Amino acid sequence: MQRIALFPGTFDPITIGHLDIIHRALPLFDKLVIGIGRNVNKTAMFSEEQRMKWIKEIFGDNPNVSVVVYEGLTVECCRKVGANFILRGIRYVNDFEYEKAIADMNRSLDKDIETVFLTCLPQFTSVASTLVRDVIRNGGDARQFLPDAVSKSL
């Protein structure tokens, strides 16, 4: 059985913090699917098409990475893409408490899908898409927090 992981998030935009988690997760899994989730409670700054384009540009030469847009339960997306793992990045202790509750719920919904947590490297703890969007909205220079593919298109 292949080890396939889904890395769900809004990736609005994808940041160097996301890349840290993705690059460190690649040796752990046979395939990594980046799942751009539609969250009705959030208003995206960038379109799904733009976010997909960035991810495809960044990982286009890696056949083990793909991207999908999904709506609804993450475990349902896992089933559709054949993922038996959910990958989540942790920056702070409060992230863990929140993510553990979600992982427990997902495990209740499907006992065959396991959540794997990776802690980010210290230099990425302050890099959050929400904060990066605020920098961009207010005319600041967010390039240091973004992959080249993203910063070139802003």
C-alpha positions as CSV (number, residue, x, y, z in Angstrom):
1,M,0.0,0.0,0.0
2,Q,1.3,3.4,-1.0
3,R,1.7,6.0,1.7
4,I,-0.3,8.9,0.4
5,A,-0.8,12.1,2.4
6,L,-3.1,15.0,2.0
7,F,-1.8,18.4,3.1
8,P,-5.1,20.4,3.5
9,G,-5.2,24.2,3.9
10,T,-6.3,27.3,2.1
11,F,-2.7,28.2,1.0
12,D,-3.9,31.8,0.6
13,P,-1.1,32.3,-0.3
14,I,1.3,29.4,0.0
15,T,4.3,30.6,2.1
16,I,7.8,29.5,2.9
17,G,6.4,28.0,6.1
18,H,4.2,25.7,4.0
19,L,7.2,24.8,1.8
20,D,9.2,23.9,4.9
21,I,6.5,21.3,5.9
22,I,6.1,20.0,2.4
23,H,9.8,19.5,1.7
24,R,10.3,17.8,5.0
25,A,7.3,15.5,4.5
26,L,8.2,14.4,1.0
27,P,10.7,11.7,2.2
28,L,8.0,10.3,4.5
29,F,5.3,9.6,1.9
30,D,5.2,8.1,-1.6
31,K,2.9,10.8,-2.7
32,L,1.8,14.2,-1.3
33,V,-1.5,15.8,-2.4
34,I,-1.8,19.5,-1.5
35,G,-5.5,20.1,-0.9
36,I,-6.8,23.6,-1.3
37,G,-9.9,23.6,0.9
38,R,-12.9,25.8,0.3
39,N,-13.7,27.4,3.6
40,V,-17.1,29.1,3.7
41,N,-16.0,31.0,6.8
42,K,-13.0,32.6,5.1
43,T,-12.9,35.1,2.2
44,A,-9.8,34.3,0.1
45,M,-7.5,37.0,-1.1
46,F,-6.3,34.9,-4.1
47,S,-8.4,32.8,-6.4
48,E,-8.3,29.0,-6.3
49,E,-7.0,29.1,-9.8
50,Q,-4.1,31.4,-8.8
51,R,-3.2,29.3,-5.7
52,M,-3.3,26.1,-7.9
53,K,-1.1,27.8,-10.5
54,W,1.5,28.8,-7.8
55,I,1.6,25.2,-6.4
56,K,1.9,23.7,-9.8
57,E,4.7,26.1,-10.7
58,I,6.6,25.3,-7.5
59,F,6.2,21.5,-7.6
60,G,5.6,20.9,-11.3
61,D,8.8,19.0,-11.7
62,N,8.0,16.6,-8.8
63,P,5.7,13.8,-9.9
64,N,5.1,12.9,-6.2
65,V,3.3,16.2,-5.5
66,S,-0.1,17.1,-6.9
67,V,-2.8,19.6,-6.0
68,V,-6.6,19.5,-5.8
69,V,-9.3,21.8,-4.7
70,Y,-11.9,20.3,-2.5
71,E,-15.0,21.3,-0.5
72,G,-16.5,19.5,2.5
73,L,-14.8,17.1,4.9
74,T,-11.1,16.5,4.6
75,V,-11.6,12.8,5.2
76,E,-13.8,12.7,2.1
77,C,-11.1,14.3,0.1
78,C,-8.6,11.8,1.5
79,R,-10.9,9.0,0.2
80,K,-11.2,10.6,-3.2
81,V,-7.4,10.9,-3.7
82,G,-6.6,7.6,-1.9
83,A,-4.8,9.3,1.0
84,N,-4.3,7.4,4.2
85,F,-2.6,10.2,6.0
86,I,-3.4,13.9,6.7
87,L,-0.3,16.1,7.1
88,R,-0.5,19.1,9.4
89,G,2.1,21.7,10.3
90,I,2.4,22.9,13.9
91,R,4.0,26.3,14.8
92,Y,2.9,26.8,18.5
93,V,1.4,24.8,21.3
94,N,-2.0,26.3,20.7
95,D,-1.8,25.1,17.1
96,F,-1.4,21.5,18.5
97,E,-4.4,21.8,20.7
98,Y,-6.6,23.0,17.8
99,E,-5.1,20.4,15.4
100,K,-5.4,17.5,17.8
101,A,-9.2,18.2,18.2
102,I,-9.6,18.1,14.4
103,A,-7.4,15.0,14.2
104,D,-9.6,13.3,16.8
105,M,-12.7,14.2,14.9
106,N,-11.2,12.9,11.6
107,R,-10.2,9.7,13.2
108,S,-13.7,9.3,14.5
109,L,-15.0,9.7,11.0
110,D,-12.5,7.3,9.4
111,K,-10.3,5.2,11.6
112,D,-8.0,4.3,8.7
113,I,-6.8,7.9,8.1
114,E,-4.0,9.0,10.4
115,T,-3.0,12.6,11.0
116,V,0.8,13.3,11.1
117,F,2.1,16.5,12.6
118,L,5.3,18.2,11.7
119,T,6.6,21.1,13.7
120,C,8.0,23.9,11.6
121,L,11.5,25.1,11.9
122,P,12.0,28.0,14.4
123,Q,12.6,30.6,11.6
124,F,9.1,29.9,10.2
125,T,7.0,30.1,13.4
126,S,5.8,33.7,12.6
127,V,5.0,32.9,9.0
128,A,1.3,32.6,8.7
129,S,-0.8,33.2,5.6
130,T,-3.1,35.5,7.6
131,L,-0.2,37.7,8.6
132,V,1.3,37.6,5.1
133,R,-2.0,38.7,3.6
134,D,-2.1,41.6,6.1
135,V,1.4,42.7,5.0
136,I,0.3,42.5,1.3
137,R,-3.0,44.4,1.9
138,N,-1.2,47.2,3.6
139,G,1.5,47.6,1.0
140,G,4.3,46.0,2.9
141,D,7.0,43.8,1.3
142,A,6.1,40.2,1.9
143,R,8.7,38.7,-0.4
144,Q,10.7,37.2,2.5
145,F,7.8,35.0,3.5
146,L,6.8,33.8,0.0
147,P,8.2,31.4,-2.6
148,D,9.6,33.1,-5.7
149,A,6.6,31.9,-7.8
150,V,4.2,33.8,-5.5
151,S,6.3,37.0,-4.9
152,K,7.0,37.4,-8.7
153,S,3.3,37.5,-9.5
154,L,2.4,40.1,-6.9
